[in-house]
């Protein structure tokens, strides 16, 4: 039996002075339950879901009428209905716990040096005026408002304004190509489009007006386009864009000071989020206002311990679900830090400059960013005042054990390091951090409260200490309403419920450890299967990226002579060469650190690796290219030209 992984962080006094411990004490008294340990608290949260979610509603301060029913058809998945009688408004909840009018709600920074604060008072007023502007353009309950915007205050204002009116909000980042935007927004037929005239990235100002004009032309449902001049001359910001007017002009024409909050059902649609779309048209995933609100309140207030005294900064674009997750931090009354630009310009320390300057208490980023700054030799603890930082979150891909080591050594030894994992599919987490347990090297701490997250084998049996499929065995509020234009729910059921009927199958290859933690080994559809044995790609990446000669890697399974062989692609560091000596070291590292089955049959050097807009490498797209299959949506990639590097590689023929 494997020994438990090393403990690298422990909560002070076992987390007794945390919001989660306070929640457990109050709920225990209320329901006459013994919730005095993490294991007991979590077990209760999944076995007594009506008690648990009612406690979350009450103790997290949800504004609205709950109704008398917490859960209907609770054993149906899909089909379970949480709070079917409830009425609430998402935007009202995000603004209900606001501070004084002059206190900061949003702090905006960009790589180009922009610095701006928006107070709670200005935020409320701008939301009210934006609502009037949207209403004049015909936006009402159920209509869609789409944004092609950077992560800046206007984007949050637009979302809150739309949600207050009962409209459905959807966003992408301005670096998307025209086809990528239309593949997404074209499906949901928005009434209003909000876009920026320019944006900054990598030391350059990118003019988006031609793109915005083409997108507007391609969306015949639009009644208007509101343009934020950001980084462009306001006098020319709307040039060539049909049905457009300046954002500020639209707001200045209105006089409202108090936002409108339409009371709506718990299951009313709030967001449409999109799958990456690298293997076909992006799926339009519809999320409910109540489910998103309740799940995020639980994760922020209980798992993260977020309060009105805190400052939350998650580096994200508006095309990644972590933007939606970040915004919900307003429900706790926290100040949000928004950043626009490259996390490496003008240098790799830029995000830590922001963390230090703004006294950030909760900072989130991607595992790839942590790996990159580790390779850069960055030691923020030596150069920045990080004394306010209590929690560091990582997601996007598995954080390898060496990444845990780096954070504790080079960033902050006493920070609560929380690797988290969920997805666009639920706009939240299945597994994440908890203040009531130690952090073990290489492991995600625990399943989320109310989330019956388990790992199952091929026969649908729960396994511990072995790899299998990540599932959620009981219904939870943040399950999507469904997919857009999927009236009979067939595509929705096929995506999550066919593999194990009545159980959410997420598509992650995972492991539940004997200490109750979780390890994500990669996506199931990218899992390798040499000789009929399933192995995860993350185990190979962990070994390969320890070699200084390798800056990035991608691994696929290639159909070969009636079986599958492992093919490893590597991007070499400057001055490195893929000679026999390096290949031998790579194979030895993988064989020793993972297993002989993980050793690639071929190792091939490439100049670049394709990735999505949110920075995730695209194993499936490369696998399709290698096998001569069409990649249907190259627009979903940040660097689609990289795919061409994998086409017709001679080394793949032998």
Buried (B, 14 or more C-beta within 10 A) or exposed (E): EEEBBBEBBEBEEBBEEBBBBBBBEBBBEEBEBEBEEBEBBBBBBBEBBEBBBBBBBEBBBBBBEBEEEBBEEBEEBBBBBBBBBBBBBBBBBBBBBBBEEEBBBBBBBBBBEBEEBBBBBBBBBBBBBBBBBBBBBEBEEEBBBBBBBBBBBBBBBBBBBBBBBBBBBBBBBBBBBBBBBBBBBBBBBBBBBBBBBBBBBEEEEBBBBEBBBBBBBBBEBBBBBBBBBBBBEBEEBBBEBEBBBBBBEBBEEBEBEEBBBBBBBBBBBBBBBBBBBBBEBBBBBBBBBBBBBBBBBBBBBBBBBBBEEBBBBBBBBBBBBBBBBBBBBBBBBBBBBBBBBBBBBBEBBBBBBBBBBBBBBBBBBBBBBBBBBBBEEBBBBEEBEBEBBBBBBBBBBBBBBBBBBBBBEBBBEEBBBBBBBBBBBBBBBBBBBBBBBBBBBBBBBBBBBBBBBBBBEEEBEEBEEEBBBBBBBBBBBBBBBBBBEBEEBEBBBEBBBEBBEEBBBBBBBBBBBEBBBBBBBBBBEBBBEBEEEBBBBBBBBBBBBEBEBBBBBBBBBBEBEEEBBBBBBBBBEEEBEBEEEBBEEBBEBBBEBBEEBBBBBBBBBBEBBBBBBBBBBBBBBBBBBBEEEEBBBBBBBBBBEBBEBBEEBEEBEE
